[in-house]
Each structure stands twice: as C-alpha cells, then as structure tokens.
Amino acid sequence: MTSDFEYDPVTVTDESTATGRTAEIFEEIRQAMNLPLVTSIWRALASWDNCLEETWQAVKPIYSSDLPTKKLEQFVEQTNLSNPILSFEKNHSDINLNGDDIRQIKSIIETYNKSNGLNFLTLAALISPLKGIQSTNYYSKIKDPKPLAKLKPLANLKPLLSRQAIESGAWAMVEQANRLGSDNRGKRSSSGPHVATLWRHLAHWPNFLRAVHTSYLPNQVSGQIKRDSQKAVETASVIGQEINNIVSLKVNRVPLKAINVITSYVTSPQQVARMVVLGIGMNDWLNDNKRTQ
C-alpha cells in the first residue's frame, strides 16, 4: 500500500475535454451522484484501458437506490471527527472574503465532500470481497440503475484551474494545504505529495487556503488528522462490507490495475480518507462562522 496517490490528480484525464465513451461515463457518474463534476479517481481510471468502464459498471447498481446517501450519513455520524475550533474574525481577520466568496467556497467543498464520500464507500464495497470478507447477499440483488432526471447543478462553480493557470503564490498555498495529513514518505517529487483536486479548485482564494493550513496546523503537529483519517478508513471498510452484503457486485471484470489503484485509494489514510476528514472539517468551520451568512 502506498501512502500517496498512485496517480497525479493534476495530470489525469481532463473532464472538460473527455470524448466518446469516457465522456458518456463521466455524465453517468455526474447523474448518479447528482453532482456537477467528476473527481480524480474516475478521471484517473479513464487513463487505463477498460478501467473506467468496468469499474463504473461494477458499482453502478449501488446507485439505483438511496443506499449511498444513507450510508454516507451513517459514515459521517460514526466517524465523529475531532475538528479544531476556527474563527475568521479571531484568527484570520485579513482573509478578505465576501459573501459571494464564502458561498462559492462552501459549494465547492460540499460538492467534493459528497463526491469523495460516495466514492470512498462505494469503492470500499467493491474491494471488500477481495479481502476475504464473506458476502452473504441476503438482500435481493438491486437492479441496474433507473434513468435519473437531468442533473441540476448545485451551483455555478468557478472552474477548476489547470496548474499553468495558477500563479506561483497561490500554488504555494495549494501545496501548503495539500501537506495537511500527508506523510512525507509519500512524496512523489521535490515539491511534496500529489495535489488533491479540492485544493486546486480552491486556488481562487489563496488566503482561504492559508487560513485552512494555519488553523489545522496544531492538529497536524499532534497527529490528530492522521488519527481521524485512520478512523475514517476503518469506518469506510465496515460500511463497505455492509453495502457489499446488500448489493451483489460483479468485480470479476474489473482490471487488476483498477483494483490496485482503488485498494490504495480507500485503504490508505493519506488518500481520499484525509480529504474527507479535512473537507468535513472545513464545511463545519464555514457553517460555524457568522461570516457565512
């Protein structure tokens, strides 16, 4: 198991330029999750032959019911994260965010929290049989997903910027925030671990990223982020087993490359788990501050 992503979220398949079957699957994913974007795990799987197609077909049956949403609510409740108490006014009076900025930031974070959370649980369910877990399948197999209503975007989100479009000062804040909860042994280059897409999407507001980093620094130093991330992995594993017992998942066609990438993705505290932990924390922070009004 690797600690850092096995792929680079910055350079994987670009959602906006995807064509053919890849673009069709991305649209199916957006519709199934009711989200306006596709996060990096799916864009990474699109980089390898059949990995996107077969992985999506394997987990697609889960989305024919409200099971993912219910299980995500269960995950958040059971994980019980230890978030710091944060205040813009007290700690970051110079952050200079107006109401529109806060609404955009909240929408982006909420979008990634939902996407990362759903991916975390459904892909944990996908690999659970491969870990020797007995799947009783005591519920009837859920049928293939019914066609969903046309996607209604949560918000008109600011665009996800490419690396080249982010000026150096803002990129430094992106990299700084990205180190929260990461393990130095996971470094892939001299600049640090691979950059999670959420931080890049928040590059429009480098002062916000600086505030996130400095506010979470005590939790980083104490190891609390890593402990919470490990707790998230353990909770997702249990819920993934529950999902696998409810839905009969056909994994035999999923390529080994996809299985290996997904296994690292859901079992390493340094990958999606830490982004879920930090994303939930940032959302709570924004909800607790009067400036979010």
C-alpha positions, 0 to 999 in steps of 0.5 A, a space after each residue: 500500500 502506498 501512502 500517496 496517490 498512485 496517480 497525479 490528480 493534476 495530470 489525469 484525464 481532463 473532464 472538460 475535454 473527455 470524448 466518446 465513451 469516457 465522456 458518456 461515463 463521466 455524465 453517468 457518474 455526474 447523474 448518479 451522484 447528482 453532482 456537477 463534476 467528476 473527481 480524480 479517481 474516475 478521471 484517473 481510471 479513464 487513463 487505463 484501458 477498460 478501467 473506467 468502464 468496468 469499474 463504473 459498471 461494477 458499482 453502478 447498481 449501488 446507485 439505483 437506490 438511496 443506499 449511498 446517501 444513507 450510508 454516507 450519513 451513517 459514515 459521517 455520524 460514526 466517524 465523529 471527527 475531532 475538528 479544531 475550533 476556527 474563527 475568521 474574525 479571531 484568527 484570520 481577520 485579513 482573509 478578505 472574503 465576501 459573501 459571494 466568496 464564502 458561498 462559492 467556497 462552501 459549494 465547492 467543498 460540499 460538492 467534493 465532500 459528497 463526491 469523495 464520500 460516495 466514492 470512498 464507500 462505494 469503492 470500499 464495497 467493491 474491494 471488500 470481497 477481495 479481502 476475504 470478507 464473506 458476502 452473504 447477499 441476503 438482500 435481493 440483488 438491486 437492479 441496474 440503475 433507473 434513468 435519473 432526471 437531468 442533473 441540476 447543478 448545485 451551483 455555478 462553480 468557478 472552474 477548476 484551474 489547470 496548474 499553468 493557470 495558477 500563479 506561483 503564490 497561490 500554488 504555494 498555498 495549494 501545496 501548503 494545504 495539500 501537506 495537511 495529513 500527508 506523510 512525507 514518505 509519500 512524496 512523489 517529487 521535490 515539491 511534496 505529495 500529489 495535489 488533491 483536486 479540492 485544493 486546486 479548485 480552491 486556488 481562487 482564494 489563496 488566503 482561504 487556503 492559508 487560513 485552512 493550513 494555519 488553523 489545522 496546523 496544531 492538529 497536524 503537529 499532534 497527529 490528530 488528522 492522521 488519527 481521524 483519517 485512520 478512523 475514517 478508513 476503518 469506518 469506510 471498510 465496515 460500511 463497505 462490507 455492509 453495502 457489499 452484503 446488500 448489493 451483489 457486485 460483479 468485480 470479476 471484470 474489473 482490471 487488476 490495475 483498477 483494483 490496485 489503484 482503488 485498494 490504495 485509494 480507500 485503504 490508505 489514510 493519506 488518500 481520499 480518507 484525509 480529504 474527507 476528514 479535512 473537507 468535513 472539517 472545513 464545511 463545519 468551520 464555514 457553517 460555524 462562522 457568522 461570516 457565512 451568512 
